[in-house]
Amino acid sequence: MSHLYNIINLYDLGYIFWLSHNPLVVGNSYKIRYATHEAMVTVQSIDRVIDTDDLVQNEQAGNVERNAVAEVTFRAHELLPLDPYTDNDRTGRIVLYEGYDVAGGGTVHMDGYADQRRSTLPKSENIYEVEHLLTTDVRAKQKGHHGAVFWFTGLSGAGKSTLAMAVEKLLFEKGYHTYVLDGDNVRHGLNADLGFSPKDRAENIRRIGEVAALMTDAGLIVISSFISPYREDRDRARQAVPEHFHEIYVSADLATCEGRDPKGLYKKARAGKIEDFTGIGSPYEVPENPEMVVDTQKNDLATCVMQVTSYIESQVVMKEKDATKSEKTLLS
């Protein structure tokens, strides 16, 4: 029976031993070889450096010097068939090259990262999409604005839900048709069967992305408030409604979020009572190119609400040409 590899483009090297005279730094790219494969990878983060003389661990290191041991997160330029070293030593062990020279080696560690082999094709056969008689333009004309998804992402405690509910209220008072999809609320119903493993997190976001797309097609302003820690999953949510998707990074660092800890979750995670908690036992990938960044660490709630509301209004407002197009559609 053949082995079914994990397909992934982001992974930890459990430990690497760095041999190059040039330090390994975030942003540098290297070629890796494992089994019969070669690929280019980029250093996304240096998570920990261990001094081989005294075994002191440094989680704030800016680079990895020659002969140091480190835990490093890499992002590949394509999906790769990899496995944790403990599962398969052939596809879980790599050699790093700098040009043509061996720069280091290490073992693959994938805790907290989901297998990205997920088909978007339906399992069932003999199913056919039914075309609506109403277009999105007609729905927009009726409501006076376009539908869109505004996807709030950030650490637990960053203020996503508080901000989302306040923005929803203000938009409603201004006459907009809007609704918040909140992470905790959805897990009480639609996604009650899902946990917090990487696989379940991915399915959680996939379902919400599809629901948000349907609501957008109906003409609603959808505010999605989810940690959604993985870029791959947020990108998949974007693909469900690419022309009307806006990623909003609700920014606050881990120390600030842990200091707030409104639900006591960080305290439980630190005590080992919650596994795979984002920021503690599971990674959070900061958005690379969000449409908007809202800094709840520096700004108060009122300021953040006004910033987000102004942005949303600028994106959903009906332009004159849109109204004319809708009228022609209604008359056709």
BELPEQUI-V366401 format. One record per helix or strand. SS is the DSSP state (a for helix, b for strand). FROM is the first residue (numbers start at 1). LEN is the number of residues. Records with the same first field share a line. If there is no record, write none. Layout:
SS: FROM-LEN + FROM-LEN
This chain:
b: 6-13 + 24-2 + 29-6 + 37-14 + 57-2 + 63-2 + 69-14 + 93-6 + 101-9 + 145-1 + 148-6 + 178-5 + 221-5 + 245-7 + 278-1 + 282-1 + 292-4 + 317-1
a: 136-8 + 160-14 + 183-4 + 198-20 + 231-10 + 242-3 + 254-7 + 265-6 + 301-16 + 320-12
